[in-house]
Amino acid sequence: MLDIGAYERQARSGRCFICQIVDGTHEFAHGEVWRDDHAIVFLNRYPTLRGYTLVAPIEHERSLINDLDIDEYLAVQRLVYRVGRAVSAVVPTERLYVLSLGSNQGNDHIHWHVAPLPPGTPYSEQQYHSLMFEASGHIAMPEEEHASLAAKMRAALAGVSR
């Protein structure tokens, strides 16, 4: 079970988890789906929805408006779109949520969440409810299952046109 207090303390005082994934020092390396010189795509380590994926610039950028020029922003958005198509091809998806979360107080590396809502989810369990640990907990997935899902998404992403 995820200790939300410990997670928050780490996010607010530890080294950036995205930068750790980028440089290979994070223990969740098996969740990486794709990367190039500019961006990385990886599974959410504590997903509330199967296939929940994050997209982030490789560089530690903190501000969408101040740190990315329009071409960099549009390149990331094209990748977010492609990831959404790949996620939806691998995981049954009724609605795809795409949002940018984080805070200058913790998890300040800008990133986008791409979260597939499963078909048939009751309305009362959709939207923010489906994304919150506090509301729905997280899906405990063994490392092998994360790695398998990442491989399927990598293959699907390779097939999505740029």
N, C-alpha and C positions, 0 to 999 in steps of 0.2 A: 504494500500500500504506500502511496506517495505521501510523504510528510510535507504538507504544504508550507508549514512554518520554516522547515529546513530549506526547502526549495527557494522560498523568498529570501532567506538570509544569504544563500549562495548567489542568487541573482543580483542581490544588492551589494555584495561585498567581494565576491570572487572574480576570477578572470572570466571574460566573456565566453559563454559556452559555444557560440557560433565560431569565434576565432579558434577555439580549441578543436572543433570539428574540422575547420579548414586546415589547421596545421597538424592534425592527426593525433593530438594529445588527449582528446576526449575519449572516454571509454565506449561511446556509442558510435564508433566508426562504422559498424555494420549497418547503420541506418542510412548511409549516404546513397542517394539515388543517381546523382549526376553533378558534374561540375565542368566549368570551363575557366578561362582566365579572369572572368568577370563576376561569376555567380556560382552559387552552390545550391543544390536541392537535397533535402534530407527528410526522412520521416520524423514526425514528432515522437520524442522518446516516451512521453506520457499521453498517448492519444485518447481522446474521448470518443473519437470516431475512427473506424478502421480506414486506413489510407490517408489520414491527416498528415499533411506534408508542409514543410516550410521552404521558402525560397529567400535567399539573402545574397547581397553583394559579397564578394570575397573580401574586399577591403572593409575595415571596421568603420562604416559610415553611420553617423548618429542622426542625421537630419535629412529627410527626403528632400526638402526644399533647399536647404543650404549646402548639402554635400554632393548632390547629384545634379548634373546638368540635364537638360531635357532629353538629349540622346541617350544618356545612361539610364534615365528613368524609363524611357520607352523600351529600351532593350530588356530591362528587368520585367516590364509589363508583358512584353512578348513572351518571355520565358514563363511567367505566371500563367498566361493563357495556355501555352503548350502543356505545362504541368497539369492544369485543370483538365485538359483533354485526355492526358495520359491517366490521371487518377480515375476519371470517369470511365475509361476503357477497362480498368482493372477491377474497380470496386463498384458495385451497384450504387447509383447516385440518383436521388430524386431532385436534389438541389445542391449546387456547389457554392459553398461560402468562401469568399476571398476577402481578407481583411488584413490590415497592417496593425499589429499591436506592439507593445513594448513601452518603455518609459525611460526618461533620462535618469530616473532613480534606480533602474535595474533593467537588464535585458535591453540595453540601449543601442545595440547593433540593429539597424533597421532590417526588417524582414516581413514577409507576407505569409499568412496562413492560408492554406488551400485545404478546405475541410469538406469531405463529401457526406451529405446527409443521406442515410439509407432510406430507400423507399418504404413507405408505410409508417414512418416515425410519427407518433401522435403529435398534433400541433403543440400541445403543452410542453413537449420535450424537444422542440425545434429551436432554432435561432440561438441566442446566447446560452440558453439552458444546455444545449447539446455540446457547447464548447467549454463549459466550466467544470473544472475538477470538483468544485464544491457542490455542484448540482448532480452530476452524474458519475463522479469518480473517473477513473481511467481504465482503459482496456489493458490488462496485463498480458503482454505478448512475450513469449520466449525469444531469445536472441535469434534462433534459427528461423522463427516465423517472421521477425522483422527483416532479416536478411533475404528471405524468400520474397516477401512483399516488395522490398526495395529492388530486387532483380526483375520482378514482373513489371514494376513501374518504369525501370530503366529501359527495358525492351519496348514498352509502349511509348515512352517519350522519344525514343529513337525513331519511331514510326510516325510521329506527329510532325508535319511540315513546319518549317520555320516561317 
